[in-house]
Amino acid sequence: MINNLIICHLNKSPKCDVPHFELVQETQWGLGWIWEMKCTKCKFISEKYKLFREINTGRPGTKSATINYGFQTGVINCNIGNDSARLLLTSSCIPPMSKGTMQRITNNVCDKVVKLAENETEQVVENFRRRNQTLGLNKNSPVKLQMDGTYQSVHIKSRHKMGQNASQAIGIACENETDNHDIIGFHLVNKLCWVGAWLRGKGYDVECPNHEYCTANTNRYDPLSEKDLGYEIGKKWPNLIYLWTIVLLMGMQKSVQGLQEAMQEIFDPLWSVNRLADTIHRGQSQFREVLRAKFSVGMFLELQRPKGMILK
């Protein structure tokens, strides 16, 4: 900007030998800025300089700044939202962008992240096919998976079932063939919807997720179920056209039932999903059984008694 400013000033005001530039106007573009400069010794006014790199979308009109998309990419990968991000910028004496702009950019970034994740999943599946061919197996040979679910709640202590005070549940399916354990299936159940809550607060008879601009995909009164998580994960797999036979390695039986129902609806009514207990759940089950077991008083004494000793 400075080099171009000096050259333009020299061409338009050759008699002004020593220019003195000042800021005439600045326009905020998210986290980027657009400056317009002038010379106080002459009537020179510069063009508007964009102090950020633009994203080439191939469409007419004003283009987005890379710094705005880069910032939102970092926000969605952290445990903070747009409100906390705005507070962080304000505390650092950085003027934050408006809430509407942040939400619009967040939606665009999330859509691109979803597409990127889907492409990466397809690449993982293609790598499995190549691996099976290298090992001399059928490219659609069974793949061992491990699945589990988590939910947004700090008050539920039981690990066997979900509770109604949770507003989100996440189910993840990972391959158990390699040490990377890449994610090949994912589903989020969300009850949170700011628009629906705001409309209900105004007296409108609105229920999620049956209204416009709704972010929830289930009703707020519906219970969270790991069986539904397994079912929804299974419904997404036909788009990848793979995994003709699945061996499931996990400890949650309800998710297995949901996955099997999805596979039977999509591929074959006789489809079978094999459930195998993994080492973590099996070890925890054995540990709990030992704690609940009732041993006789002299059991361990008999094991420790030397040969020839008689206990009275």
C-alpha positions as a Markdown table, in Angstrom:
| # | Residue | x | y | z |
|---|---|---|---|---|
| 1 | Met | 0.0 | 0.0 | 0.0 |
| 2 | Ile | 2.8 | 2.5 | 0.9 |
| 3 | Asn | 4.7 | 1.9 | -2.3 |
| 4 | Asn | 1.6 | 2.3 | -4.4 |
| 5 | Leu | 0.6 | 5.4 | -2.5 |
| 6 | Ile | 3.9 | 7.1 | -3.0 |
| 7 | Ile | 3.9 | 6.3 | -6.8 |
| 8 | Cys | 0.4 | 7.6 | -7.3 |
| 9 | His | 1.1 | 10.7 | -5.3 |
| 10 | Leu | 4.3 | 11.4 | -7.4 |
| 11 | Asn | 2.3 | 11.0 | -10.6 |
| 12 | Lys | -0.7 | 13.2 | -9.6 |
| 13 | Ser | 1.2 | 15.8 | -7.5 |
| 14 | Pro | 4.7 | 16.1 | -8.9 |
| 15 | Lys | 5.2 | 19.5 | -7.2 |
| 16 | Cys | 4.6 | 18.1 | -3.7 |
| 17 | Asp | 8.1 | 16.8 | -2.9 |
| 18 | Val | 7.7 | 15.7 | 0.7 |
| 19 | Pro | 4.1 | 14.3 | 1.2 |
| 20 | His | 2.4 | 14.0 | 4.5 |
| 21 | Phe | -0.2 | 11.3 | 4.5 |
| 22 | Glu | -3.2 | 11.1 | 6.8 |
| 23 | Leu | -6.1 | 8.7 | 7.1 |
| 24 | Val | -9.3 | 10.1 | 5.5 |
| 25 | Gln | -11.7 | 7.2 | 5.9 |
| 26 | Glu | -11.5 | 3.6 | 7.2 |
| 27 | Thr | -14.1 | 1.0 | 6.7 |
| 28 | Gln | -14.3 | -2.2 | 8.7 |
| 29 | Trp | -14.8 | -5.4 | 6.7 |
| 30 | Gly | -15.1 | -8.0 | 9.5 |
| 31 | Leu | -11.7 | -8.2 | 11.0 |
| 32 | Gly | -10.2 | -6.5 | 7.9 |
| 33 | Trp | -10.0 | -2.8 | 7.1 |
| 34 | Ile | -10.3 | -0.6 | 4.0 |
| 35 | Trp | -8.2 | 2.6 | 4.1 |
| 36 | Glu | -8.4 | 5.8 | 2.1 |
| 37 | Met | -5.4 | 8.2 | 2.5 |
| 38 | Lys | -4.8 | 11.9 | 1.7 |
| 39 | Cys | -1.8 | 14.3 | 1.6 |
| 40 | Thr | -2.2 | 17.3 | 3.9 |
| 41 | Lys | 0.2 | 19.4 | 1.7 |
| 42 | Cys | -1.8 | 19.0 | -1.5 |
| 43 | Lys | -5.2 | 17.9 | -2.7 |
| 44 | Phe | -4.1 | 14.3 | -3.4 |
| 45 | Ile | -6.6 | 11.6 | -2.2 |
| 46 | Ser | -5.7 | 8.0 | -2.8 |
| 47 | Glu | -7.8 | 5.1 | -3.8 |
| 48 | Lys | -9.3 | 2.7 | -1.2 |
| 49 | Tyr | -6.8 | 0.1 | -0.1 |
| 50 | Lys | -8.0 | -3.3 | 1.2 |
| 51 | Leu | -5.7 | -4.4 | 4.0 |
| 52 | Phe | -6.6 | -8.0 | 3.6 |
| 53 | Arg | -6.5 | -10.8 | 1.1 |
| 54 | Glu | -9.7 | -11.7 | -0.6 |
| 55 | Ile | -11.2 | -15.1 | -1.4 |
| 56 | Asn | -11.6 | -15.6 | -5.2 |
| 57 | Thr | -15.1 | -17.0 | -5.5 |
| 58 | Gly | -15.5 | -16.4 | -9.2 |
| 59 | Arg | -18.7 | -14.5 | -8.6 |
| 60 | Pro | -19.4 | -10.7 | -9.1 |
| 61 | Gly | -19.6 | -8.4 | -6.1 |
| 62 | Thr | -17.6 | -7.8 | -3.0 |
| 63 | Lys | -15.5 | -10.7 | -2.0 |
| 64 | Ser | -15.0 | -12.0 | 1.5 |
| 65 | Ala | -11.8 | -11.6 | 3.4 |
| 66 | Thr | -9.6 | -14.6 | 4.2 |
| 67 | Ile | -9.0 | -13.4 | 7.8 |
| 68 | Asn | -12.7 | -13.6 | 8.5 |
| 69 | Tyr | -13.0 | -17.2 | 7.3 |
| 70 | Gly | -9.7 | -18.1 | 9.0 |
| 71 | Phe | -10.9 | -16.7 | 12.3 |
| 72 | Gln | -14.2 | -18.5 | 12.1 |
| 73 | Thr | -12.4 | -21.8 | 11.3 |
| 74 | Gly | -10.5 | -21.4 | 14.5 |
| 75 | Val | -13.6 | -20.6 | 16.5 |
| 76 | Ile | -15.6 | -23.7 | 15.4 |
| 77 | Asn | -12.6 | -25.9 | 16.3 |
| 78 | Cys | -12.4 | -24.5 | 19.9 |
| 79 | Asn | -14.8 | -24.8 | 22.8 |
| 80 | Ile | -16.1 | -21.2 | 22.4 |
| 81 | Gly | -18.9 | -19.7 | 20.4 |
| 82 | Asn | -19.3 | -16.4 | 18.6 |
| 83 | Asp | -20.3 | -14.5 | 21.8 |
| 84 | Ser | -17.1 | -15.6 | 23.6 |
| 85 | Ala | -15.1 | -14.8 | 20.4 |
| 86 | Arg | -16.5 | -11.3 | 20.3 |
| 87 | Leu | -15.7 | -10.8 | 24.0 |
| 88 | Leu | -12.1 | -12.1 | 23.4 |
| 89 | Leu | -11.7 | -9.6 | 20.5 |
| 90 | Thr | -13.1 | -6.7 | 22.5 |
| 91 | Ser | -10.9 | -7.5 | 25.5 |
| 92 | Ser | -7.9 | -7.4 | 23.1 |
| 93 | Cys | -8.9 | -3.9 | 21.8 |
| 94 | Ile | -9.8 | -5.4 | 18.4 |
| 95 | Pro | -13.2 | -4.2 | 17.1 |
| 96 | Pro | -15.3 | -7.4 | 16.5 |
| 97 | Met | -17.5 | -8.0 | 13.5 |
| 98 | Ser | -21.3 | -7.9 | 13.9 |
| 99 | Lys | -23.2 | -10.9 | 15.2 |
| 100 | Gly | -25.0 | -11.3 | 11.9 |
| 101 | Thr | -21.8 | -11.3 | 9.9 |
| 102 | Met | -20.1 | -13.8 | 12.3 |
| 103 | Gln | -23.1 | -16.2 | 12.1 |
| 104 | Arg | -23.3 | -16.0 | 8.3 |
| 105 | Ile | -19.6 | -16.8 | 8.0 |
| 106 | Thr | -19.9 | -19.5 | 10.5 |
| 107 | Asn | -22.6 | -21.2 | 8.4 |
| 108 | Asn | -20.5 | -21.0 | 5.3 |
| 109 | Val | -17.4 | -22.4 | 7.1 |
| 110 | Cys | -19.4 | -25.2 | 8.7 |
| 111 | Asp | -20.8 | -26.3 | 5.3 |
| 112 | Lys | -17.3 | -26.4 | 3.8 |
| 113 | Val | -16.0 | -28.4 | 6.8 |
| 114 | Val | -18.8 | -30.9 | 6.4 |
| 115 | Lys | -17.9 | -31.3 | 2.7 |
| 116 | Leu | -14.2 | -31.7 | 3.6 |
| 117 | Ala | -15.0 | -34.3 | 6.2 |
| 118 | Glu | -17.1 | -36.3 | 3.7 |
| 119 | Asn | -14.3 | -36.2 | 1.1 |
| 120 | Glu | -11.8 | -37.3 | 3.7 |
| 121 | Thr | -14.1 | -40.2 | 4.7 |
| 122 | Glu | -14.4 | -41.3 | 1.1 |
| 123 | Gln | -10.6 | -41.2 | 0.8 |
| 124 | Val | -10.3 | -43.4 | 4.0 |
| 125 | Val | -12.7 | -45.9 | 2.4 |
| 126 | Glu | -10.7 | -46.0 | -0.8 |
| 127 | Asn | -7.6 | -46.6 | 1.2 |
| 128 | Phe | -9.3 | -49.6 | 2.8 |
| 129 | Arg | -10.1 | -51.0 | -0.6 |
| 130 | Arg | -6.5 | -50.7 | -1.8 |
| 131 | Arg | -5.3 | -52.3 | 1.4 |
| 132 | Asn | -7.6 | -55.3 | 0.9 |
| 133 | Gln | -6.5 | -55.7 | -2.6 |
| 134 | Thr | -2.8 | -55.6 | -1.5 |
| 135 | Leu | -3.5 | -58.3 | 1.1 |
| 136 | Gly | -5.2 | -60.4 | -1.6 |
| 137 | Leu | -8.7 | -59.9 | -0.1 |
| 138 | Asn | -11.9 | -58.8 | -1.7 |
| 139 | Lys | -12.1 | -55.0 | -1.8 |
| 140 | Asn | -15.4 | -55.2 | 0.0 |
| 141 | Ser | -14.2 | -57.4 | 2.8 |
| 142 | Pro | -15.5 | -56.9 | 6.4 |
| 143 | Val | -14.2 | -53.9 | 8.3 |
| 144 | Lys | -14.0 | -53.9 | 12.1 |
| 145 | Leu | -15.5 | -50.8 | 13.7 |
| 146 | Gln | -15.7 | -49.3 | 17.1 |
| 147 | Met | -18.6 | -47.1 | 18.1 |
| 148 | Asp | -19.5 | -45.0 | 21.1 |
| 149 | Gly | -21.7 | -42.0 | 22.0 |
| 150 | Thr | -21.4 | -39.0 | 24.3 |
| 151 | Tyr | -23.8 | -36.4 | 25.3 |
| 152 | Gln | -23.7 | -32.8 | 26.6 |
| 153 | Ser | -24.3 | -33.2 | 30.3 |
| 154 | Val | -22.3 | -32.8 | 33.4 |
| 155 | His | -24.9 | -34.1 | 35.8 |
| 156 | Ile | -25.4 | -37.6 | 34.5 |
| 157 | Lys | -23.1 | -40.0 | 36.4 |
| 158 | Ser | -24.3 | -43.3 | 34.9 |
| 159 | Arg | -22.4 | -44.5 | 31.8 |
| 160 | His | -25.1 | -46.9 | 30.8 |
| 161 | Lys | -27.8 | -44.5 | 29.6 |
| 162 | Met | -28.4 | -40.9 | 28.6 |
| 163 | Gly | -30.4 | -38.4 | 30.5 |
| 164 | Gln | -33.1 | -35.9 | 29.6 |
| 165 | Asn | -31.1 | -32.9 | 30.8 |
| 166 | Ala | -28.7 | -33.4 | 27.8 |
| 167 | Ser | -29.4 | -31.2 | 24.8 |
| 168 | Gln | -26.9 | -32.8 | 22.4 |
| 169 | Ala | -25.7 | -36.3 | 21.7 |
| 170 | Ile | -22.9 | -37.3 | 19.4 |
| 171 | Gly | -22.3 | -40.8 | 17.9 |
| 172 | Ile | -19.0 | -41.7 | 16.3 |
| 173 | Ala | -17.9 | -44.8 | 14.4 |
| 174 | Cys | -14.1 | -45.4 | 13.9 |
| 175 | Glu | -12.3 | -48.1 | 11.9 |
| 176 | Asn | -10.4 | -50.5 | 14.1 |
| 177 | Glu | -8.2 | -51.9 | 11.3 |
| 178 | Thr | -5.3 | -49.5 | 11.6 |
| 179 | Asp | -3.6 | -47.5 | 14.4 |
| 180 | Asn | -5.0 | -44.3 | 13.1 |
| 181 | His | -8.6 | -45.2 | 14.0 |
| 182 | Asp | -10.0 | -42.9 | 11.4 |
| 183 | Ile | -13.6 | -41.7 | 11.7 |
| 184 | Ile | -15.9 | -43.1 | 9.1 |
| 185 | Gly | -19.3 | -42.3 | 10.6 |
| 186 | Phe | -20.7 | -39.5 | 12.6 |
| 187 | His | -24.1 | -38.1 | 13.7 |
| 188 | Leu | -25.1 | -35.3 | 15.9 |
| 189 | Val | -28.5 | -35.1 | 17.6 |
| 190 | Asn | -29.2 | -31.5 | 18.5 |
| 191 | Lys | -32.2 | -30.0 | 20.5 |
| 192 | Leu | -30.8 | -26.5 | 20.6 |
| 193 | Cys | -32.6 | -23.8 | 18.5 |
| 194 | Trp | -32.3 | -20.2 | 19.3 |
| 195 | Val | -35.0 | -19.2 | 16.8 |
| 196 | Gly | -37.5 | -21.6 | 18.2 |
| 197 | Ala | -36.8 | -20.6 | 21.8 |
| 198 | Trp | -37.2 | -16.9 | 20.9 |
| 199 | Leu | -40.5 | -17.5 | 19.0 |
| 200 | Arg | -41.9 | -19.5 | 21.9 |
| 201 | Gly | -40.9 | -16.7 | 24.3 |
| 202 | Lys | -42.9 | -14.3 | 22.2 |
| 203 | Gly | -46.0 | -16.5 | 22.4 |
| 204 | Tyr | -45.9 | -18.3 | 19.1 |
| 205 | Asp | -46.9 | -21.9 | 19.0 |
| 206 | Val | -43.7 | -23.3 | 17.4 |
| 207 | Glu | -42.1 | -26.7 | 17.9 |
| 208 | Cys | -38.6 | -27.7 | 16.6 |
| 209 | Pro | -37.6 | -28.9 | 14.1 |
| 210 | Asn | -40.6 | -28.0 | 12.0 |
| 211 | His | -40.0 | -24.3 | 11.4 |
| 212 | Glu | -37.8 | -22.1 | 9.2 |
| 213 | Tyr | -34.2 | -21.5 | 10.2 |
| 214 | Cys | -34.4 | -24.3 | 12.8 |
| 215 | Thr | -31.0 | -25.6 | 13.9 |
| 216 | Ala | -32.4 | -28.6 | 15.9 |
| 217 | Asn | -32.9 | -32.0 | 14.3 |
| 218 | Thr | -35.1 | -33.5 | 17.0 |
| 219 | Asn | -37.8 | -32.4 | 19.4 |
| 220 | Arg | -36.8 | -31.0 | 22.8 |
| 221 | Tyr | -39.0 | -33.6 | 24.5 |
| 222 | Asp | -37.7 | -36.7 | 22.7 |
| 223 | Pro | -35.3 | -38.8 | 24.6 |
| 224 | Leu | -31.7 | -39.2 | 23.4 |
| 225 | Ser | -31.0 | -42.8 | 22.2 |
| 226 | Glu | -27.8 | -44.5 | 21.2 |
| 227 | Lys | -29.9 | -46.8 | 19.1 |
| 228 | Asp | -31.0 | -43.8 | 17.0 |
| 229 | Leu | -27.4 | -42.7 | 16.7 |
| 230 | Gly | -26.4 | -46.1 | 15.3 |
| 231 | Tyr | -29.4 | -46.0 | 12.9 |
| 232 | Glu | -28.6 | -42.5 | 11.6 |
| 233 | Ile | -24.9 | -43.4 | 11.1 |
| 234 | Gly | -25.9 | -46.5 | 9.2 |
| 235 | Lys | -28.2 | -44.4 | 6.9 |
| 236 | Lys | -25.2 | -42.3 | 5.8 |
| 237 | Trp | -23.0 | -45.1 | 4.7 |
| 238 | Pro | -24.8 | -46.1 | 1.4 |
| 239 | Asn | -23.7 | -42.8 | -0.1 |
| 240 | Leu | -20.1 | -44.1 | 0.1 |
| 241 | Ile | -21.1 | -47.5 | -1.5 |
| 242 | Tyr | -18.9 | -49.7 | 0.7 |
| 243 | Leu | -18.9 | -51.9 | 3.7 |
| 244 | Trp | -21.0 | -54.8 | 2.4 |
| 245 | Thr | -20.3 | -56.7 | 5.5 |
| 246 | Ile | -19.6 | -55.1 | 8.8 |
| 247 | Val | -18.1 | -56.5 | 12.0 |
| 248 | Leu | -18.8 | -54.1 | 14.9 |
| 249 | Leu | -16.4 | -53.9 | 17.8 |
| 250 | Met | -17.9 | -52.1 | 20.7 |
| 251 | Gly | -19.7 | -52.3 | 24.0 |
| 252 | Met | -23.0 | -50.5 | 23.3 |
| 253 | Gln | -25.7 | -53.0 | 22.3 |
| 254 | Lys | -28.3 | -50.4 | 21.5 |
| 255 | Ser | -26.2 | -48.8 | 18.8 |
| 256 | Val | -25.7 | -52.2 | 17.2 |
| 257 | Gln | -29.4 | -52.7 | 17.0 |
| 258 | Gly | -29.9 | -49.3 | 15.3 |
| 259 | Leu | -27.1 | -49.9 | 12.9 |
| 260 | Gln | -28.5 | -53.4 | 12.0 |
| 261 | Glu | -31.9 | -51.9 | 11.3 |
| 262 | Ala | -30.4 | -49.3 | 9.0 |
| 263 | Met | -28.4 | -51.9 | 7.1 |
| 264 | Gln | -31.5 | -54.1 | 6.7 |
| 265 | Glu | -33.6 | -51.3 | 5.3 |
| 266 | Ile | -30.9 | -50.2 | 2.9 |
| 267 | Phe | -29.3 | -53.4 | 1.7 |
| 268 | Asp | -30.8 | -56.7 | 2.7 |
| 269 | Pro | -33.5 | -57.7 | 5.3 |
| 270 | Leu | -31.2 | -60.6 | 6.3 |
| 271 | Trp | -28.3 | -58.3 | 7.0 |
| 272 | Ser | -26.5 | -59.2 | 10.2 |
| 273 | Val | -24.2 | -57.0 | 12.3 |
| 274 | Asn | -21.9 | -58.9 | 14.6 |
| 275 | Arg | -21.3 | -57.4 | 18.0 |
| 276 | Leu | -18.0 | -58.1 | 19.7 |
| 277 | Ala | -17.0 | -56.8 | 23.1 |
| 278 | Asp | -13.9 | -54.7 | 23.1 |
| 279 | Thr | -11.1 | -55.0 | 25.6 |
| 280 | Ile | -12.0 | -51.8 | 27.5 |
| 281 | His | -15.6 | -52.6 | 28.1 |
| 282 | Arg | -14.8 | -56.3 | 28.8 |
| 283 | Gly | -12.1 | -55.3 | 31.3 |
| 284 | Gln | -14.4 | -52.8 | 33.1 |
| 285 | Ser | -17.1 | -55.4 | 33.3 |
| 286 | Gln | -14.8 | -58.0 | 34.9 |
| 287 | Phe | -13.6 | -55.4 | 37.4 |
| 288 | Arg | -17.1 | -54.5 | 38.4 |
| 289 | Glu | -18.0 | -58.2 | 38.8 |
| 290 | Val | -15.0 | -58.8 | 41.1 |
| 291 | Leu | -16.1 | -55.9 | 43.3 |
| 292 | Arg | -19.6 | -57.3 | 43.6 |
| 293 | Ala | -18.5 | -60.9 | 44.2 |
| 294 | Lys | -18.8 | -62.4 | 47.7 |
| 295 | Phe | -15.7 | -64.4 | 48.7 |
| 296 | Ser | -15.6 | -66.8 | 51.6 |
| 297 | Val | -13.5 | -65.8 | 54.6 |
| 298 | Gly | -11.0 | -68.6 | 54.3 |
| 299 | Met | -10.6 | -68.5 | 50.5 |
| 300 | Phe | -7.5 | -66.4 | 50.3 |
| 301 | Leu | -6.1 | -68.1 | 53.4 |
| 302 | Glu | -6.3 | -71.4 | 51.6 |
| 303 | Leu | -4.4 | -70.0 | 48.7 |
| 304 | Gln | -1.6 | -68.6 | 50.8 |
| 305 | Arg | -1.2 | -71.6 | 53.2 |
| 306 | Pro | 2.1 | -73.4 | 52.8 |
| 307 | Lys | 2.0 | -77.1 | 52.1 |
| 308 | Gly | 1.7 | -79.2 | 55.3 |
| 309 | Met | 0.2 | -76.5 | 57.4 |
| 310 | Ile | -3.2 | -77.2 | 59.0 |
| 311 | Leu | -5.5 | -74.3 | 59.8 |
| 312 | Lys | -7.5 | -74.6 | 63.0 |
